[in-house]
């Protein structure tokens, strides 16, 4: 978290390991909220990667995450 103060990225991505199951895991929720607050503090846009379930998406959205990526929104094409 301290490193982020110095670089102030435009986007901050919450890793898939904290996204999947966040709606039911209080430890992941704590980390996701700390990460979100740090993003807001330094003016970065919070992004959650690896969103696969509606319940995790809703939890993240309700708590302030703004951008999302993952299989819930679209799977990669087998032709690419």
N, C-alpha and C positions, 0 to 999 in steps of 0.2 A: 504494500500500500504506500509506503514512503517513497518508493521509486516513482510512483505515479504523480506525486506532487511536482517533481522536477521536469517531467516530460509533457504533462497535460495533453494527452491524446484527444483527438476529436471524438473518437468512439472508444468505449470500454466494453470488452466482450466477456461475459460470464461464461466460464468453461462448462462444457457438457456434463462433467462430473457433478457439478452443483445444480444444474438445471433439471436433469432427469430424476424425478421423485421428490422435487422440492416441496410440492404441496403436502407431503406427508412426513417429511423429515425435518425436525426442528433444528438440527445442526446445519443442514443445508440452507434452511431459511435464514438462520443467523448470518451465515457467510454471504448469502445473496443480498441481504439487506445492508450489511457492512459495505459490500462492493458497490451497491446502488448509491448509498450515501456518499461514498468517496467520489463516485462519478459525478454526482450532483454538486458536490463541494468544489470540484475543479472544473466544472462546466463541460464535462464529456457526456455524450449520448450513450445511455446504457443499452447494451445489446445482449440478448440471451441466445446462445447457440445450442443446437441439439434438441429443440423442443419437439417432442413426439406425442404428447398427450394433451388433451384439452384442459384437464385439471391443472397441469403444471403451467400451461399458457395463461389460464385465468388467474392463477395465484401471482405469477410474475407481472402480468398486466395490471392487476388490481394494486400491486405494491409499487408500481411506478416504472417498470421497464418499458422502453419505448419501441425497440426494434427486436425482431425475432427471426430466427432461421431454424429450419429443421424439417423433418419428414412430415410433421403435421401439416405443413403448407405445400409440400411438393417433394416427390421422390425424384432422384436423378433418372434421366432417360437411359434405357439400356443401349440405345443406338449412338450414344455420344462417346 
